[in-house]
Structures are given as C-alpha cells and as structure tokens.
Amino acid sequence: MSFTGISANRLELLQIADAVAREKQISKDVVIESIEEAIQKAARSRYGADHDIRVKIDVKTGEMAITRYVTVVPDEELENEYAQKSLTDALKDDKEAFVGKAYEEVLPPFELGRVQTQMARQVVTHKVREAERERQYDEYKDRVGEIISGTVKRVEYGNVVVDLGRGEGIMRRDQSIPREAFQINDRIRAYIYDVRRETKGPQIMLSRAHGGFMAKLFAQEVPEVYDGVIEIKSVSRDPGSRAKMAVFSNDSSIDPVGACVGMRGSRVQAVVAELQNEKVDIIQWSPDDATFIVNALAPAEVSKVVLDEEEDRVEVVVPDEQLSLAIGRRGQNVRLASQLTGWQVDIITESQDSERRQKEFAERTALFQEALDVDEVIAQLLVTEGFTTVEDLAYIDENEIAVIEGFDEDTASELQARARDFLEKEVAELDAKRVALGVDDDLLTVNGLTLAMAVALGEAGVKTVEDLADLATDEIRGGYEQRGADRVKIAGALESFSLSVPDAESLILNARVAAGWIEAPEAPPEPEFEDADLDDLGVEGVDDEGSATADDVAEPEQ
C-alpha cells in the first residue's frame, strides 16, 4: 500500500502512528482512527461514494481490513442499491435474511494515487490537529486562575505569543504591564484568566496586569496566604504604577498586613520586583463598609463617611489639606479605592461639607418661615431639632414639638395646624396644575405615585397610565446616551425626585398592572410561626381574651 508517498508495511504504520501520537501528545488510537478514516475516504473515491466501505486497522499487528457492507432493509425503504438490499432480494439468496442483517465483502488492498494520497494526508492532518486542540483545551480549561511559565515565541504589534510547552498562550497588549518589553526566547510568568474554545483552536488568554496575578504572586511568597490562614479579599491595580490589596486573617494572632509585608519587606519586595516596581498598598479588610473604605483611602485621613446603600455610593469628608492626597495623582488613589471596595467614592473637604450644611440649614429655615409664617428664630429651632420638611412637622406626635425648649402645647398645636393648612393648600395647587396639564385621574391610582410626581409627569408629556407603563427606567430617572463619540445627558421625567433604580422599576411595574398589561405579582406568603410556650416568652399571665398584657411580660435579661 502506498500512503503519503511512502511504502509502509504493517509494523511501520504502527510506528508512524506511535511517533505522531508522541509528538502531538495525543492518544495513539486517535491517530489510528484518523488513518482509518483517510483510507476509507480514498476507498470510497475508488469504488464509489455510494458504497458503505469501512476500514479497520489492528492496533497490535497493524493488519488492515477494507470491507464493504450491504445492509438488508424493507422493500419500501430501499434508497441505495450499492449499500442496501431489499428484504425480498435477500431472501432469494439467503433464507435466514432479516431486516438489519449486514453482508460483508472483503476488498483487496489498492495503491493510492497522487490525488488520493493528498486527500488522505489532509484527513489525517485535520483529525490530528482537532485532537491536539481538544487536548489543549481539556488540559488548560481547569487551570484558569493559575500562574504559568513559558517562553516568548513571537511578538506581534504588542501582543506576546507564549510557548507553554504543551500549548500556546497569548498576552494582549492591554494585559501586559506598561513599558515592559519582551524579546523572543525570554522567560515569562503570566496569569491564565480565560481559556476559550474557538474554531481556530483553544485561546489561552494570559495577563500580567490582572489583579489575580498579584494575588497569586503573594500566595507563592506568603505561606499564610497559600495555607488559607490569610485571605486576599480584593485587589485593584493600575498596572506598572500602583496597586491596593485588601487582606484578612482568619487567625486573630496573625497580623495579615505584617505577614504579607514580611521581615524588612522581603515578601512584598519579591512581588514588587516581578511587577516592575509597582507600588503595592496592603490594607486590612473589614466587614464594616465604612471602616473598609477608610482603610482603602490610606494614606489619606478621613473625617466622616456617609453611605448610600441604594446607589452603592459613599461620600467621604477629608480635611482640606488631605484632599490632594486622598484623590491621588490623576485620581489614582480614589479610583483604586473605589475598585477595591466596590463603592462609588465621592470626596469632599470639610470646608465644602460645612458650606453645604450651612446652605441646607438656610434653605430649610426659609422653608419653615414661608410655610408656617414664623420668625427666623423659631424656624431655626425646628431645623436644629431635625425637622427637614413640612410633612415631618405636620404628622408627628404633638408632644415631640412641645418638648422643644421655649415651646409649649399651644405653640405645638398652632405650628401643626399651620403646617397642615400649608400642605392642603399645596395639594390643591398641585391638583389644579395637574388638571390644567390634562393628566388623567387614573394616573393617581398607580401605587407609589404622588401628586407632585403626577404633575412632573404631566409636564414631561406623560398623562395616562399607559404612557407611564410604556416608559423605561432611564426615561424616569434620567441617564446618558452615546451619540457618536459624545456621551449625552438625557433628562428623566422624575429626575428631581432622586428615585432609586428599584423604585423606578416598581413604579413602571405598578403602572403596567394598573393598565392591565400584566397581572399583579403574587405577594410573598405570610411567615408561619409555631405555637411557643408562654413560659419561654417570659409571659406570666394572660388576660380574659387570651392575649398577654404589657404588665405580664417579664423584663428581658441584661
């Protein structure tokens, strides 16, 4: 048999298959199967593509058998007279014939021509390459998150192709450390952050700029991190310049920051050297968000932290002289702190905070003066006591106003009466404005929508329940839209009300329910409580109607 231009006997065929399998690091059976498929394709080309020809090579002796199969089928299903035989015709020659029985005919070996040899070579090459790619993918898909060593094979437009020994990885330009240059045959360590299965073969994506690369380097240098005693909670990096890493110790006797720094900085310096002298700030992680944010902004000092959990934003107040240190060069410090904590960090100075509070105090004072028709001293007293809106004053318990120094019950009653009159007048004016704008009464039935919101919607052209139901979240809250190269601000109908995303989504959902577009979601079931022993609750007695009285409940233990 002539194959790929070489006359090979049975033993040589097995030796070739074994050599290819070792070179490509794939199974020998895969190579044998690819040769069988190649010869099978050549045989069908010689005898006819309609024939059912199969090739089998014995993996021990190298003996090759070329066999043509003819299968018995029902008379009405006969489609290929070369590979099939009707049951009627089969019974004429074989009384024991049945549907599904296959007759075998051994074909003699044949010489492969030039075209058939080329075809066979392509089949074998394709199958071997596919097996090699699958082997690479299976080998590296479970190694995501590891550091791997390799040799630079070539550099293309800043992208580095790395020879990993049993595969090739690629490190794109944006995943390398700036100003870091590699030459062919340089040794390189990188982090596997993704392995993708693609048509041209598995893509092993490498990085030296990924936060996981630094975390794994510390795991190699710090035994406590490797053993899990110290956890690296999060990492943020500006590759080649600066990085922040939050660490936490599961053993209270071990200082996580000191362990990562090492004696005279020996451990951290080993990592810094690998990262091209990138400055690393190691901070202690805290389960308390405010404390964690303060730590993340080091070395700047923080005076006050105000968290907005709905928006995942935090406002940090720093001394005036600490502002530049907190922000960092080109905003680097606050940007890394934001990435590390997962909070959007806004930094203001103490003077800005004081100025803003004074402005808010003046605005609230003016509001109470106008709404309640009182002098400035009384309005300032109300603001000082924590009242921010007229609604707060109108519907609070009267005694809480009367206890203010200089006030009595008559004063409290009069202030509340004036507050309610002001709100009623305001409601009447808003309702008149709503009617003038043509806003439907049905819009006010939407759960969560206030009269002031209805007026704002009317001014934006939203006048019916259907109009509100048809809006998107950004059309209510406001947002940004990319128009070409520009990022354009889009005003929201209710932007002035500072609705959170869940609140805006809930408003739209309620409008769609009110419009009949969707059914109201089912309310969560009421929690069921098993009957508890009254003695366990500290209840000594029960009144005539079977309920515990306040005097009967024992005081909780301190």
N, C-alpha and C positions, 0 to 999 in steps of 0.2 A: 504494500500500500504506500502510495506517495502522499505525504501530508506536509504542507507548508514548504514544499520544495525539498524535503529531506526524506529519505527512505529509512523508516524506523521499524524495527521488529517489535515484538510484544514487550520485551523487557525494557527496551529503550523508551517506549511510550510511557511506561510507568515511571521511569527515571525522570523523563521530561516533566511529567505531571507533578512528581515529588519536588523537583527543583523549583518549578513555578510556584508551588504552594509555599515553600520555604521563603522564597524571595518576596512574595507579596504578603506573607504572613496570614494566609487563609487556609481553609481546610482542603486537603487533597481531594476529598470527594467532590468538592465544588469544581475543581479543575477537570476531574474525570467527567462529570456531568456536562461541562461546557464542551469537551471534546466529543462526547456522545451526541450532543445537540448539533454540533457543527457537521459531523459525518452524516447524521440523519438528514440535515438540510441538503447536503450535497447529494445524498442518495435519492431524495425526492426530486431534486433537479434533474437527475439522470433518468429515473424511471417514470417520473410524472408526479406532479404535485398532488394529484387526487389519491395517490396510494397512501395507505396507512403503514409507513415504514418506521421501524423503531430500531435503535442501535443500543447494544448493551456491552460494556467492557468489564471483564472480570478484574476486580481490583487486586487480586492475588497473582493471577497468572498473566494478565494482560490480554487474554483471549477476547476477540471481538466478534460479536454475532450481529449480523444485519438481517432482520426478519420483517416480512410483510404480513400484515394481519388483514383477514377478511371476517367481518362480524355478521352473524345472522340477524336479520331484522324482520318485522312483519311485512307482508307484501305491500301494504298501503304506505309504509314509511320508507320504502327504498328510494334513496336520493342519489347515492354514489355507487355505481356498479363496480368501481375499482376497489373500494374499501368495504362494501356491503354486499350481502347476498340475501335474496328473498327466502323466506321460510319454505316456500313451495319448491324452489330450485334446490335448496339444500337437502330437502327430504328425498329428492330423486337420487342423490349420490350417497346420502348418509341417513339411514333410517332413525338414528338416535339424535338427529339435529333438533335444536330448540332455539327459541329467540334468545340472543345474548351469547350464544356459543361462538367462539372465535377460532378460525383456522389459521395456522401459521405456515409460512413458507420461507425457508432459509435462502437468502440471496447470496450469491458469490461475492467475494471481495472485488473491488474495482480500483482502477487508477484514477486519481483526482487530476483533472485538467488544471490549466493555469487559472481560469476563472473560478473553478470550484475551490481551488486551494486558497485563493484570495478571499472568497466568501467564508470559508471555514476559519481562516485566520481572524477575520473581523468578528465572527460569532464568539470565538474563544476569547479574544481580547475584550470584547464588550462584557461578556459574562464575568470574566476575571476582574475587570475594573469595577463592575457593580458589586461583586462580593467584597472587594477591597474597601470600597466606600462604606458598605454596610458594616464591615468590621470596625472601621474607624469611628463611625457614628456610635455603635454599641459600646466601644471602648471609652469614648470621651463624654458621652451624654451624662454619665453619672459622676463626672469629675468637675462639674460646674461648681465654682467656689473654691477651687484649689489653686495653689501656685505651682507653676510648671516651668521647667528649664528647657532651653532649646538653643539652637544656633541660627543666627540670621542667614537666611538663604538668599534673599534679594530685597532691595528697597525700591519701591515704585511710587513716585510722587508723594513721598512722606509716609506711605503705608509700608509696614515691615512684614514680610513673609518669613515665618519662623519654622525651621525644621525641628519637629518634636521627636524624631526618631521613628515613630510608628504613625506619623501623620504630619500634616502641615497646619499651622495656625496663622491667623492674620491679625495684626495690630494696626488699626486705622490711625490716621494722623491725630484725630481728636482724642484718642485713647492713650496717647503717649505723653510723657512729661515734656513740657515746652523746653526748647533749647537742648534737648537730648538727641544726640546723633549716633546712629549705629552704622557699622560697616559690615560687609559680608564676612561671615565666619565668626563674628562677635558672639560671645555667650550672653544670654539674656534670660532674665526671670520675669514672668508675667502671670497675670491672674486670668483664669478662664471664667468669663462672665456669661457666656452663652455658647450653645452648640446647636446649630441649625441644620436641618436636613433639606438640602436643595438639590435641584436636578443635576447641577454640575459637581455634586459631591458635598459631603458634610463641611460646613463652615465653622471652624473652631475660632471663636472670637476672643482675642486676648486684650488685656488692658494693664497699663501701669498707672493710669490716672483714676481708676475705680477706688472707691472707699474701701471695698473689700480687700484690695491688695495690701493696704496699710494694716488693716486688721489682721490679716493672715501673717504679715511680717512680724507683728507683735506676738502672735501665737507661737511663732518659731523662736523668738528671742526671750519670751517670758514664760517660764514653766507654769506659773499660776494660771495664765490665760489658757494655755494648752490643756491643763487639767480641769478647767471649768470653774476653778475657785474664784477667779476674777472674770466677769463678763464684760465684753465690749458692747455697749448698748446701741451706740450710733456713731457714725463717722461722717464728717463733712470735709471736703478738700477743695482747695484752689491749687491744682497740681503744680509742683515746682516752686510754690511760694509759701503757702501756709495751710495748716490743717488743724481741725479740732476733733478730739476723740473723747467720748463720754464712757467712763468705766465704773463698774460697781462690784463690790466684793461680797460674796456670799458668806465669808468668814469675817466676823466683826474684829478679829485680832489682826487682820491684814489690811494695810493701807493700800488701796488699789492704785492710787496715783504714784506713791513711792515705789511700789513693786514694778510698775511699768517704766519708771524713770531709771531705776537701778542704781547701784553704787556709783556715785560721781557721774551719773548719767550714762553709764556704759550701755545699758539696754536700749535706751531711746536713741543714742548716738548711732548704734548699728543700723537702726531703721532709717534714721535721717540720712545716713551715707548712701543707702540704697535708693532713697527718694531724691537724690541730687540736692542735698542740704535743704530740703523743705522743712520749714519751722513747724513743729508739732506742739500744740497746746493740749495737755491731758487734763481733763476736768472730771470731777466726781459727779456721777449721775444721781439724781434724787427723784423719788416717786412724786414729790410735790412739784408741780409745774413751775410755780413762781421761783422756788429755790433753784431748780434746774436752769431756768432762764438766766437768773442772776449769775450762776456759776459759768454759764456758756458765754456771757459777755465779758468775762475776765480778759485782760487785767483791769478793765474799767470798773469803777464803783457805781452802784445803783442805789438810788434813794427810795424809789417806790415802783411797784409793779401792779398794773391793773389788767386783769384778764377778761377777755370777751370770748367765752367758750363757744357761743353760737357761731361766730365768724372765724374762730381759730386765730384771733388777733390778740396781741398783747401790747400795751402801752408802757414803756419804760421811761421813768424820770431819772435823770442823772444830773449831778452838779454841773454848773455851766462850764467849769474848767475841764470836765471829763468828757465833754461832748465829742471832741475830735478823736479821743482815744476809744470811746465806745463805738463810734462809726467805723473807725479804721481807715486806712488808706484806700481810696476809691470805694468806700463802703464795704471793705473786705470783712472786717470783724463782725458787723451786724449781719451781713449776708451769711457767713458761715454759722453764726449762732442760730439764725433762722432755719437753716437747713438741718442743723444738728437737733434742734428741739421740735421741729415740725410746726412751729408757730410763726405767724407773720409778725415781725417785731417792728414797732414804731418807736423811735427815740425822740424825746423832747427834753429840754433843760428845765431846771427848777424855776427859772425866771419865766419861761414860757408857760409852764404849768400854773404858776401864781397869777400871771396875767390872764390866762383863760378862766381860772376860777373867779377872779375878780369881775371879769366880763359876765360870766354866768350869774354871779350874785347880783350884779346891777340889772341884768335883764329880768331876773325873777322878781327883784324888788319892784321894778317898773310895772311888771305884770300885775302884781298884787295891788299896787297903788291904783292902777286903772280899773281893775275888775272889782275891787272892794270899796273903792273911794275912801281910802285911808291915807294917813300921812306916811312919810318915809320911814319913821322910827318903827311903827307897827309892822310895815311891810318887811323891814329888815329883820325884825324879831321872828316873823313867820319863816323867812328863808333860813335864818340861823338854826331854827328848830327842826329843819329838814324838810319843810314843805316845798315841793317843786312845781306843782300845778294847782290850779283852782279846784280840780276834781279831788285832789288829796284832801283839801280843806273842807269841801262840801259834804263828803260822805264818811268822814272819820268820826269816831265817838266824841261827843261834845266835851267830855271830861278831859280828853287829851289836849284840847285847846285851852281849857280853863286853868290847867296846872301851869301854864307858861307864866313866868314871873311878870307881874303887872296886869295880868288878865284875870277876869272873874267869869262866873257862869253867864251873866248877862252879856258881857263882851263876846264870849264864845258863841252864844246863841245868835247875836246880831251878825257876827262875821260869817257864820254858816248860812244865815238867811240871805245875806248879800251874795255869797258865793253861788248859791242855788239860783237866785234871780239872774245872775250873770250867765250861768250855764243855760238856763231856759231861754234867755234872750239870744244867746249864741246859737242854740239849736234851731230856734225859729228863723234866724237869719240864714243859717246854712240850708234849712229845708226850702226856704223861699228861693235861694240861689239854685238849689237842685232842680226845683220845678221850672225855673226860668231856663235852665240848661237843657231841659227835656229829658232828664233821667227818669226812667220808669220806677214806679213804686216797688215793683217786684225785685229790683236790684237790692233793695234794703233787706230782703228776706234771706239773702245769702249769708250763711253762718260765718262770722268773723269780719264782716264788712261794717264799718262805722259810717255815720252820716258824712263826716268830713272826708272819708275815703270816696264816698259816692260822688261828692262834689268834685273832688280831684279827678275822678274817672270821667265825669261829665265834661270837664274842661279839656280832657285828652280825647274826647270823642267816643268814649265808651259809655253807652246809655242804656243798654239792655243786659239781661242775664246772659244771653247768647254772646253778646260782644265780649263780656268778661270771660266766659268759658273758652272763647277762641284765642285768648292771649297766651303767650309763652311767659316763662318766669322772667326772662330778661326784659320783656316789654312792661312788666310791672315794676321790677326793682331797678332797671337800668343796667347798662353793661357797655361792652366795647365790641366793635365790629371791624374786621380787617377789610379795608378797601384799597386794593393795590398794595402799595408799600406803606400806607398810612393806617394807623390804628385810631378809629373814630369813636368818640363817646356817643352812646345812644341813651337819650333820656328815658326814664321809666315813668309810667303814669302815676305810680305811688312811691316814687323815689324819695320824696321828702319825709315819708313815714318810716324809713330805715327798716323795712321788713327783712327778716332773715329768709334764706332760701326755703327752709321748711315751711315757714309761714306763707310765703308767696305760693308755693306748690299747694298747700292746704286750701288757700283761697280759690285757686283755679279749680281744684277738685270739687269743692263745695258748690261752685258755680255750675259745673258740669252736671252735678247731681240735681241741682235746682232746675236746670234746663231740661232734665230728663234724658241727657245723653248717655249717662251711665247709672248703674244702681249704687246706692249708698253702701260703702264697705261695712261689713258686719263689725259690731262693737266687740271688743275682747270680752270673754266670759268673766263673770264676777269670780274672784277667788273664793274657794270653798275652805272653810275652817272647821276642823273637827271640834266637837264639844270638849272644852277643857274643864278640869276640876277647879271649882271656885277657890279651893284652898290653895291651888298652885298660883292663882292670880292675886292672892292676898286679900280676898273678899271674905269678910266675916259675917255679913248678913245680907238678906235680900228683902226688898220691900214687898208690899202686898201684891203688886202686879208682876212680880217675878224678875225685876231689874234691880241691879245693885245701886245703892245710893252712894253719893260722893263721900259721906262720912264713914261708909263701911269699907272703903278701900284703904288698905294698910299703906303706910308711907314706905317708899322704896328704900332698900338698904343703901347706905352711903358707901 
